[in-house]
Amino acid sequence: MPTVVEAPTHPANRRSTEVRQQEIVLTILVLAEERGVEAITTQAIAEHMGLTQGAVFRHFPNKEAIWAAVLDWLQARLGEVFESAPDASPLAEVTRIFNAYMALFANYPAVPRLFFSDTFHHPYPRLHERLQEMVRRCEGRLALWLAEAADQGEVRADLPPPAAAKLLLTSIQGLAFQSCVLGIVANPVAAGQQLFPLYLAAIGAAKE
């Protein structure tokens, strides 16, 4: 599956910390796609960038700080997914978010690998808590839009918004896992186009 992430190819020279930190994060995305998250070490990062481990740690104090920067990147991408569209109806927002998730997974196949990796869970409890909060916020935003859609008659009036939001995210996560981790779904965007109408039917979305 093609990805828009590319590893840095410039010579290893002295660059600002902010630029180097971003390059290290992008390198991790490439390595996560190629080797899996658990295979990523600071030595692998350094070798891929043509640096020494010492150079990596000049820009991050420890491994947790490196993974915190990766989580910052993930949080920024999710922020883009959930950025409201002007004048869109609640159901249109839900549809846009689903499509944005599919595009995110297609463009960055490493993202599901990172979410499902143990790295953000047992080794670093603070990062685990951050990831939990990110998911809760995503569910909460979806639930608000679904509640508004029910109030406006776009979906069934008796819809339980929190459960409907969780169902949608669970479907997205399952599709991402099958596509980007197991590799049994070749095209998550195409698969999503088949799956989403079933979700709309389940929540009683009004047909045009």
C-alpha positions in Angstrom: 0.0 0.0 0.0 1.5 3.4 -0.9 2.4 5.9 1.8 3.1 9.5 1.7 5.7 9.2 4.5 9.3 9.1 3.4 12.4 8.7 5.4 14.8 11.7 5.4 17.4 11.3 2.7 19.6 14.4 3.3 23.2 14.0 4.7 23.5 13.8 8.4 24.4 17.3 9.3 23.7 19.6 12.2 20.1 20.7 12.2 17.8 22.4 14.7 16.3 20.2 17.4 12.8 20.9 16.2 13.6 19.8 12.6 15.5 16.7 13.8 12.7 15.7 16.1 10.2 15.8 13.3 12.6 13.8 11.1 13.0 11.2 13.8 9.2 10.9 14.1 8.8 10.5 10.4 11.5 7.9 10.4 9.6 5.9 13.1 6.5 5.9 10.9 8.6 4.4 8.0 10.2 1.8 10.2 6.8 1.0 11.8 5.4 0.2 8.4 8.4 -1.7 7.2 9.4 -3.7 10.3 6.6 -3.3 12.9 6.6 -1.1 16.0 8.3 -3.5 18.3 11.3 -3.8 16.1 12.0 -0.1 16.3 15.1 0.8 18.4 17.1 3.9 18.7 19.9 2.1 16.9 17.5 1.3 14.0 16.3 4.9 13.9 19.9 6.2 13.9 21.0 3.8 11.2 18.1 4.7 9.0 18.9 8.4 9.3 22.6 8.0 9.0 23.2 9.2 12.5 24.6 7.8 15.8 22.5 6.9 18.8 24.1 9.8 20.6 22.8 12.1 17.9 19.3 10.8 18.4 19.5 11.4 22.1 20.8 14.9 21.6 17.3 15.8 20.5 15.3 13.6 22.9 16.3 13.0 26.5 15.1 9.4 26.6 12.9 6.8 24.7 9.7 7.9 26.3 10.2 11.4 25.0 10.7 10.0 21.5 7.4 8.1 21.7 5.7 11.1 23.2 6.7 13.0 20.1 5.1 10.3 18.0 2.0 10.5 20.0 2.0 14.3 19.5 2.1 13.6 15.7 -0.8 11.2 16.0 -2.8 13.7 18.1 -2.2 16.4 15.4 -3.4 14.1 12.7 -6.6 13.2 14.6 -7.1 16.9 15.2 -7.2 17.3 11.5 -9.7 14.5 11.1 -12.0 16.1 13.7 -11.7 19.6 12.5 -15.3 20.8 11.8 -16.4 21.6 8.3 -18.2 24.9 7.9 -22.0 24.7 7.6 -22.0 20.9 7.5 -24.9 19.0 8.9 -24.2 16.7 11.9 -24.6 13.5 9.8 -22.4 15.0 7.1 -19.7 15.6 9.8 -19.9 11.9 10.8 -19.6 10.8 7.2 -16.6 13.2 6.7 -14.9 11.8 9.8 -15.3 8.2 8.6 -13.8 9.1 5.2 -11.0 11.1 6.8 -10.1 8.1 9.0 -10.0 5.9 5.9 -7.7 8.4 4.1 -5.5 8.6 7.1 -5.0 4.8 7.2 -4.4 4.7 3.4 -1.8 7.5 3.6 -0.2 6.4 6.8 -0.3 2.6 7.1 1.8 2.9 10.2 -0.9 4.6 12.2 -2.9 1.5 13.1 0.3 -0.3 13.9 1.1 2.4 16.4 -2.3 2.4 18.0 -2.4 -1.4 18.4 1.2 -1.6 19.5 2.1 -2.4 23.1 4.5 0.5 23.1 1.9 3.1 24.1 0.5 0.9 26.9 2.6 -1.1 29.3 6.1 0.5 29.0 4.9 4.1 29.3 1.8 4.5 31.5 1.6 8.2 30.9 1.5 7.7 27.2 -1.2 5.1 27.6 -3.3 7.6 29.6 -2.9 10.1 26.8 -3.9 7.6 24.2 -7.0 6.7 26.2 -8.0 10.3 26.5 -7.5 10.8 22.8 -9.9 8.0 22.1 -12.4 9.2 24.6 -12.4 12.7 23.0 -12.9 11.2 19.6 -15.9 9.2 20.8 -17.3 12.3 22.6 -17.1 14.4 19.5 -18.8 11.7 17.4 -21.5 11.3 20.1 -22.3 15.0 20.1 -22.7 15.1 16.3 -24.8 11.9 16.4 -27.0 13.4 19.1 -27.5 16.5 17.0 -28.3 14.3 14.0 -31.0 12.6 16.1 -32.4 15.9 17.2 -32.6 17.1 13.5 -34.2 13.9 12.3 -31.2 12.8 10.3 -31.0 9.5 12.2 -33.5 7.6 14.4 -34.8 9.6 17.3 -34.1 6.8 19.9 -30.4 6.5 18.9 -28.1 6.2 21.9 -25.3 8.5 20.7 -22.4 7.2 22.9 -23.1 3.6 21.8 -23.4 4.7 18.2 -20.1 6.6 18.4 -18.4 3.6 19.9 -19.8 1.3 17.2 -18.4 3.6 14.5 -14.9 3.8 16.0 -14.9 0.1 16.7 -15.7 -0.5 13.0 -13.0 1.9 11.9 -10.4 0.3 14.2 -11.4 -3.2 13.0 -11.0 -2.3 9.4 -7.7 -0.6 10.1 -6.4 -3.7 11.9 -7.4 -6.0 9.1 -5.9 -3.6 6.5 -2.8 -2.2 8.0 -1.8 -4.9 10.5 -3.1 -8.2 9.2 -3.0 -7.2 5.6 -6.2 -9.0 4.6 -7.9 -5.9 3.3 -6.0 -4.5 0.4 -7.9 -1.2 0.1 -9.3 0.3 3.3 -11.0 3.2 1.5 -12.9 0.8 -0.8 -13.7 -1.5 2.1 -15.0 1.5 4.1 -17.3 2.5 1.2 -19.0 -0.9 1.5 -19.1 -0.8 5.3 -20.3 2.7 6.0 -23.7 2.3 4.4 -24.4 -0.6 6.7 -23.6 1.7 9.7 -25.9 4.4 8.3 -28.7 1.8 8.0 -28.1 0.6 11.6 -28.5 4.2 13.0 -31.5 4.8 10.8 -30.0 7.5 8.6 -32.7 9.2 6.4 -32.3 8.2 2.8 -32.0 11.0 0.3 
